Amino acid sequence: MSFRPDATPQDWPAIAAHLAAAGHRLDLSEAPRQFSGGLANLNYRVRLDGGPAVFRRPPAGPLAHGASDMAREAKVLGRLHPHFPLAPRLIHACLEDSPIDAPFQLIEWRPGHAVGGTLPQGFTVADAGWMADALCSAMAGLHALDPEAVGLGDLGKPTGFAERQLRGWTKRAGAAFGADAPPALAPLLARLAETLPQDAPARLLHMDPKFDNLLLDPEARIATALIDWDMGTLGPPAFDLAVLLSYWIEPSDPADTHSLEALPSLLPGWPGRDAVLDAYARAAGTLPPALGWHLALARLRLATAWMQLYRLWQHGSLKGDRYSGFSHLAGAILAHALEHSGDIG
């Protein structure tokens, strides 16, 4: 894992005092280091109780609805870890009366590499196969769990996922884009509304499965952790799979979508989205129904989320030049979704 040279400062003495009152020792003789990955939540490697741990908090400023939910993530990790080993153990959650005016968590640190748009040292394109297998196996394993049996039957509503998600993302898109709504937005929303799929059995969803949320060991060729659970909920497995597919940009996709760079999928020799479908089908035994509709929804969600990040950057809540092109990219993703909307009938 890599770290940011310009870490966002935190009031570490106040955090240490809070943790001490809860029976934990935050060792500030080793300076906390902010992980370079992630677009919104702030994550730091710290030394807690004599070993490494992860400090995690939301970004400053107004938060997008449903995003950076530390209380939801703490609930998921606290109940899921004993049943799903890839979920790290929750060590401590401060959800109210925080000394830094924001909720935060301390989570078990796991070794491994988070892979974004480029491959880190130790990985090559030849690793794409086992990486896809590891991620799809993690998704399929999560989807196979009985939510009630692991204590998460109350994580979300068991029915109405498609209608509820479309209604929510329609509202969020309107708020995020405002007067700058791209021409593809309205017809895409209409197409999705006309073709709502029937409910599938509700299972546990991660809601953001991609390689920078899956820690990988390139020598053992295994996953060591699935992280970033702040949006976890109940719903159809098709949506988790669709979210991964929405990030998996291929060279033949519109050029304006190539700057997404959430995965190394534009590298020469990297497999296309069909390889993801094959890997998930092998792990789960079948592909979930209504995948085309959920992929269009996932692209709507992705475009809206990127526009929300752009607005946070505009208002100064997020720093970094990488956000400056997110508005243009959001429009390109919507256009791509509309172009393929004939596949969701």
N, C-alpha and C positions, 0 to 999 in steps of 0.2 A: 504494500500500500504506500501511496505517496502522501505528502503533507504540504499544506499551503505555507509559503514563506510569509504571507501577510495575514496571519490568523485574526479573525474577529475577536476582540478582547472580551473577556467575561470577568465578573467579580469573583475570582477564585477564592479569596479569603472568606467571603460571605458564604460561598458554596461549601467550603471546607467546614465552616462552623455549623452549618445546617446538617451536614453529613455526620459530624462528630456527635451531635445531639441524637442522631439515629443509630449510633454505634458503629460508624464507619470512619476510617482514617484516609483522608485525601492527602497524599504526599506531594507537596508543592515544591520540594527540592528538585523534582523532575518536572520541568515545565510542560503543561498540557500542550498537545500538538493537534492542530485541526487537520482532519483528513481533506484531501483536495477534491474528492468526489462529491457528488450531490449537488442539486440545483437550488434547494430551498432550506431544508433542515441543516442545522449546524452540528457537526459531529467531531469529537476530540478524543484522542487517546490520552488517558490519564493513568496515574498510578493510585490504585485504591486498595487498601487493606493488604499491601505488600505485593500486589500483582497488577497486571494491566487490566483496564476496563475501558468502556466507551461511555463518554458523557454526551448526551443528545438533547437538543432543545430546538424549538421552532425558530424561524427567522423573526426579526423584529418587524413591527408594522402590522397592518391588517392582514389576516390570513384568508385564503380562499376557502369557501365552504367545504368541509370534509377533509381538508388537507392538514398535515402537521398536527394530527390529533394525538397528543401524548397520552391522554387517558385511555383512548381506544387501544393504542399500541401496548400500553402497560397491561391492560386486561388480556389482550391476545397472548402476549409473551408469558404472562403469569400462569395461564391455563394451558397453553399449547405445548410449552417446552417439554413436559413429561411424556407427551404422546408423539411428538414430532421432533426428533433430535436436531434437525437443521435449524430450528428456532432457538436463538440464544436465550440464556437464562436472564430473567429480570432480577437485578440486584436491589435497586431502590427506585422509587418513583416519588417525585415531589410535584403534586398536581394542584395544590392550593397553598396559599401563604408562602409563595416562593421568595427567597431572598433576592432574586434577580428579576422579579416581576414577570416571570415567564415560567411555565411548567418545564420540568426536565426529568431525565431518567439516567440511571447508571445501569449499563447492560454488560453482560459477559462479553469479553473480547475473544474473538476467534481468529486464528491465523488464516491467511488466504488472500487472494488477489481479486479485486473488483475490476471488471473489464468494461471499459466504455467504448468510445468510437475507435480507439487504437489498441493494438495488442501490447501489453507490457512485456518486459524482458522475461524470457522463459516460455513464451507462447509463440506459436506459429499458426498459419492458416490450417495446417494439418491437425490442429487441436479442435477445429470447429465441430467435428463429429461427436467427440465425447463431451464437449461443452454443451451442445444442444441436448444430448442424451441426459446429462446431469440436470439441466434446468427443467426439461420436460418430465423427468422422473420425479423431481421435487414437486412440480405442480400436480402430477397425477397422484403422488402419495398424499398430498394435502387434500385433494379433492375426494380421495377414497375414505377419509375420516368421517365418522359420524359426528356432526357438530354437537349434538346433545351429549354424546358419550365423553367428549373432551371438555364439557362445561361451557361451550360457546354457542349453544342453541339460541341464546338471546342476543347474539352479535348483530343481527339484522332481521328483517322481515322475511318469512319463508316464501312469500308469493309476491308477484307484481314487480319483479326486479326490472324488467325491460321498460315498462311504462314509467316507473319511478325514476330510473336513471335518465331516460330521455327527457322527462319533465325537468329534472334537476339540471342536466347539462344544457338544455335549451335556455333556462333562466341564467345560468352562469355564462353561457356564450353571449347572451344579450348584454350582460353587465360588463364582461371583459372587452368585447369588441366595440360596443356602443355605436357611435356614428361611423366607425371604421369597419363595419361588418363587410367581409368579402362577398362577392356576388354568389359564391357557391353555398353560403350558409343557409339561406332560406329554402332553396330547393332540396338540400340534403335533409334538413329537418322535416320537410314535408314528406319526403320519401320514407324516412324512418318511421314517421307516424302512421303512414299508410300500411306498413308491413310489420307491425309489432308481432313478435313470435309468442307462442304459448309458453307458459311457465314450464321450466324444467325443474327437477328436484334440486332444492337448495343445498349447496355444499359450501365448505369454507373456501373463501377466495383471498388471495394475497393482494390483488388489484394492481400490482406493478411489477410483475415478474420479468426481469431482464438481467443481463450479466453483471451490471454494476450493483445489483442487489443480491447476487449469488457469489459468495466467496469461494474461490477455486484454488486447489492445490495442483499445479501442473505436473509435479513429479509423480504423485499418486494418482493423478487424473480423476479426482473426485471433488465434490462440493463439500465445503466445511461448514457453511451456514447460509441460510436465507434470511436476509435482513430487511429492514424498512417496512414495518407492519402497521404504520399509522393509518392506513386506509382499509385494513382488512374488514371483510364483511361476509354475509351469506349471499349466494347467488348461483347462477349456472356456470359450470366449468368452462363453457364456451367463452365467457368474457375474459377470464385470465389468459386463455390461449390467444384470443383476439388481441389483447393488449400487447403481448409479445410480438405478434405478427405486425402490429401497427408500427412498432419500432424497427422492424427488420426491413430496411430499405434495400432494394436491389438496384443494380446498375441500370436496368431497363425502366425504372420508375422515373417520373418527371424530374428533370435536373434540379428544379427549385426545392425538391424535398431532400436532396442529398446532404444538405448542411445539417440535417437532424443529428447525425453522427452519435446516436445513442448506442449503437452496436458497431462492430467492425465488419458489417455485412457488405460494404462496398469494396472490400479488399479483393484483388484478383484471386479466384479459386475458392472464395467463401461460398458455401451453399446458399440456395435461395429458400424462400418460405416453404416450399414443398418439403424440404428436409425437416422443418419444424413439425409439419403435420405428420410426417412419417414417424418422427421420434416420439411425439405425444401418443400416437396410435399404438406404438409398440409398448409404451409404458402403461397406458390406461386400458388397452384392449380394444378401443374404438375411438372415433372422433365424436365430439358432442354435436348435437343438432343446432341448426340456425347459426352456424359459424359466420356466414356472410353478413347477416344483420349485425351481429355483435362486433365484427371487424369494422363496419361502418360507424357504429357507436363508439368504438375504441378510438377511431381516427378523429371523430368529433371531440371526444374527451381530450385527446392528445393536443389537438389544435387549440382548444380552449385553455388547457393548462399552460401551454407555452405562451398564450396571450396574457394570461394572468401573471406569469413570471415577468413578461415584458412590462406590464403595468407596475409591478413592484419595483422593477429596475428604474422605470421612468420616475417613480416617486422617491427613489433613493434608498429603498429598503433592501435592495440587493445590489451588490457591487460586482463589476467586471464587464468587459467589453463583449463577452460572449452573448449577453442578453440583447444586444442592440439589434440583431437580425431576427429575433423571435417573432415579431409581428409579421414580417414577410413570410417566414417559414410556416406560421399558423395558417395563413391564407393558402399556401401551396398544399398543405396537408388536407385542408377542406376540399380544394379542387380535386385532389387525387381521390378522396372518398366519394365525391359526387360522380367522378368519371366511372367508378366501379359500382355505383349504386344499383345498376341493373343486375348485379350478382346477388342481391339480397331479397329477391322476391319470394 
